């Protein structure tokens, strides 16, 4: 069974990419990290497209090593015979027998708590993974490669560069507590640029800005699911430090539409911010919004950063979306309040389902 919120989300994504999606007809897409939050949405969207929305089905190879979980898809049971799940560590070369027209490198350890726990795996999964995909694309004449970078490549931006455009070069420490994630994404982009310029590999990069929604794990330790977990357990919402640090959150349906638009674009060798620039919000105000979604009875508590959380957190984050709006017609639709309410409904129902099993 698919949750009605997720079903609506998938339908919204399919509608948002209806024109570009025809390029997937009869093709094969290989996605690393296919069992993760973003990967699950991409795979579920193609499963929906295969139900009569494409002239010929798109074949999917979903690849994952399941380092942070064991589900093949976080959203639903996938029964589409055109979708194959492969257990593989992307740090290792791919089988020479694999052939794919579209390649997506979505594998990665995105939660700060987990990339502090798995720093070498974080670096190697990004660097070796994208190099393996680019080599595969070079040798098989793939149509398009999509690399998932991150807004973290900008580090702690100069206030004069907020909203932050793709041309900003970043303010990042190569040896800081977040460097395993930040610097591996930056080097991954370098690989993409080189393979495009040297071998004409058709690769594009996306830099997501705080994507959230159903499918995230409650123990993910990123801010919104962490607020949800504490609220559902009747605990105060923990706001780190004074809560003045800002982020711009993008609901998952908007983000996935943006990712598909970049994957299926005719122009390559580009990097695009993907996010929602309408509501840059500090963490204290975000906690207030989440508390409102609970309908009362939820308190907020200022706390110190836990020892397991990497320090050197960026003070502000907000994307400049001029480029992706101009080039690809991307425009996010879901406001933060709506996204929080939809996400909380899904998280609450999932938690009730798990509690019923105990």
N, C-alpha and C positions, 0 to 999 in steps of 0.2 A: 504494500500500500504506500502511496505517496501522500505526504501531508498536503492539504489544500493550499497552504501558503506557498510551498515549493512548486506545486503544480501551476499556480498563477505566475510565479516567478519565471518558470521555464517557458510558459506561453508568452510572457512579455519579452523575453530574450529572443525567442523564435521570430516574433513579430518585428522586433527591432533590427534583425539581420536578414530579413526575408529576401531582400534584393541580392546581397552579397553571398548568401548561403548556397546559391545554385552552383557556385564554383566547387563545392564539395561533392556534388553528385558523381557517383561512380569512382571517387577517389579514396585514397587511404591516408588517414591521419595518425601519426605516432605522437603520443603525449607522455612525457615523463612527469612523475608526480601526479598521475591520473587519479590516485585515490585521496588526494588532498582536498582542501576546501575549494580552491579555484578549479583544480582538475576535475573534481566531481561535477561541478556545474558545466564545464565544457563537454564532458562525456555525456551527461544527462541531456544537454541541449542537442547533441548530435543524435542521440537515441530518439528524441522527439522529432527531429527533422526526418529521420528515417521512417517515421510513421506516416507516409504518404505525402510529405512535403518536398521531397526531392524526386526527380525522375528515376534516379538509381540510388541505392543506399550508399552512404559513406561508411567505409570500413575503418574501425578504430582499433589501434593497439595501445592499450592503457598500461603504462609501465610504472612500477613503484617498488621500493624495497620495504615499505611499511615500517620505517624506523620509528614513526610516531603514532602508529595505529594499524589495525588489521583489516578494516573494512575496504572492500573493493570500491565502494561508492558510499559517500557519507549521506547521500540524500535519499536513495531508493535502491531497491534490488533491480539490477540491470539484466534483462532477459533477452535483449536484442542479439541474435546470433552473429550479427556483423561486428560486434564489439568483443574483443579478446583482451583478457587480463594476463599480464606477464609479470612475474616477479623477477626484478633485475636491479642491480646496483648501477646507477648511471655513471659511476666512476670508472666502470669497466667498459671496454669497447662493445658495441652492439654486434649482433650476429650479421654476417655478410649477407645472409638470406633475407633479411628484413628489407622491405621496399616501402617507402612512403612518399606521397606527393606533398604532404604538409607535415611539418615537424614543430612541436611545441615543447620548449624546455620550461616546465612549470615546477619541476622538482626543486625542493629547497626547504631549509629550516627557517621559517619566518618569525617565529615567536622569540623575543629576546631571551626568555628563560631557557628555551631549548637550544638556541645557538650558543649560549654560554656553556651549556652542558655538553654540547657536541660541536666544539669549534672547528676541529679538523674536518669532520664530516661536512660541516657547513661550507667550508672553503672548497673542499675537493668535489663535493656534489655539484656545486655551481660551476667551477672551472673545468673539471674533466667532463662534466655532463654536457656543457655547451660545446666544448671542443669535439666531443664524440658526435654530437648532432650535426655540427657544421661539416665535419669530415664526411659524414654519411650523406648530407645534402650535396656536397661537392662531387661525390663519387656516383650519385644516382640521379642527378639533374632534377632535384626536388623543385616544386613550384614556389614554396614559401617556408621560411623558418621564423618562428616567433620566440624571442628570448624574454623571460620574465626577469627584469632587473628590479629596481625598487626606488622609491623616493628617498630611501636612506643614502643613496649615492650622493645626495646634496649635503649630507651631514647636518651641521647646525648653520643654516643659511644666514648670510648678512641680511639685516632687516631691509636693506635697500633692494633685496632680491626676493621679496615676498609680496605677492604671489611669485613663485619660483618658475622661471622659464627653462626650457630644455638647454638653453645656451649657458646657464650658470654652471661654473666648473666645480663647485663644491667646496666645502670646508670640513674636511674629513681627516681624522688621525689614522695613519696606517698601522699604528701599534696600540690603539685605544681598546677599551673593553668591548666595543662593537665592531672592531675592524674585521673580524672573521667574516661578518655578513656584509658590511659596507664595501670593503675593498675587494672581496670576491665578486660582488655584483659589478663594480667598476671595471675590474679586469675582464669579466665576462663580456661587457660592452666593447672592450678593446678587441677581444677575439672576433666579435661580430663585425666590427668596423673593418678589421684586417681581412677577414674572409670575403667580405663584400668587395673591398677594393682590389684584393689580389686575385681572387678566383671568381668574382661576380656571383657569389652565393646570394640568393634573394632573401636576405634576413632583415627583420625589423625588431626593435626593442620597445617594450612597454615599461613604464615606471609607475607602478600603482601607488596610490596615496590612500592608505588606511581603508581598505575594503572590508566590509563587514556584512553579516547576514546569516540566515539559517545555514546550517552545515558546519559552522565553526564549532570547535569542541569547548565545552564548559571549562575544561582544565587547560585551555590554551594559554592562559595568563596574559593575553592581550586585553586591552582595557575594557572593551564592551562586554565580551563574554565573562570577564572577571567580575564586572559589576553585576551581571545577570546571576552568576553563581552565588555571590554573596547575598543578593536580594532574595533569591529563591530559598536560601537556607536561613533567612531571617536575620542575617548579619548586616552591619553597616557597610555601605559602599566605600571601599578604601581608596582614597585619593592621595597619590604620592606627593610628598613635600607640601607646598602651599597650593598646588593645583593650578598654577599659572601657565604651565606649558600648554601650547595649543596644537590642535590637529584639525584636518578637514576630512571628514568621513564620507565614504562613497558606498551607497547600498549596492549589494552584489549584482543585481540585475543590470544596473547601469554600467558597472565595471565590465561584466562579461560581454555586453554589447560592444563596448569599446575595444576589448581584446580581440573579438572576432573581426571587427572592422580593420584593425591593424594587421592581423594575420592574412586577411583576404584582400588587402590593398594592392593596387597595381604598382605602386612606387615602393622601392626598397632602399635599404641603407639608412633608415631613419630611426629616431627615438622619439617616443611620445609619452607625455604625462597622461595618466588616466586617473580621474578622480572627480571630486565635486568641490568646486571653489566657492560655493555660495555661502557656506557656513563654517568659517574658521572659528573654532570654539575651544575655550580652555577646559581643563579636565574637571574643575569644580562645577562649571556650568553644565558640562556633559553629565556629571553625576546627578545634577538636579533634573535634567531631562529624563534620565533613566528612572529616578525615583518617582517622577510624575507618571511615567508609564506603568509603574506598579500600582498606582492609584492610592498612594498614601501608606503610611506605616513603615516606610523605609528611611533610615537615617544615613547620614554621610559622615565619614570620619577621616581626618587628615592623618596620614601615617608616613613613617620613614620608608625609603625604598628597602625591600628585602635584600639580604646578602646575595641571594641567587640571581638578582636582577642586575644586568650590566649598567654601570653608571655612564655619565657623559651623554645623557639624553638630550636630543635637540629641543630648543626652547619653542620654536614655532615651525609649523609645516602647513603650507597651502600651495596648491598647484596653479600655475598659469596654464590655462587650457586653450589658449589662442590657436596654437598650431593644430591640434587634433580637431578642433571645431572647424577651422578653415579647410584643412586638407581632407577630412573624412566625415564631416558633418556630425560629429559626436556632440551630444548635449544631454547631460544627466537630467533625469526627471523626478527621482524620488527624493524628497526632502528628509532631513535627519530625523525629525519626529516620527514620520511615517515608517522609516526604516527601522527605528528602534522598536516601535510598536509591533511591526510584523515579526521582527526577529525574536522579541520576547515571547510572543505567542508560540512560536515554534520551539524555543528553548524550554518553555514551561511544559508544553505537551510532551516533548522528548523526555524531560526529567520525570514527569508523572508516569510515563510508560516504563522507564527504568525502575522507578520505585515500586511499581506494581509487580515487577518480576521478583522482588526480594521476599 
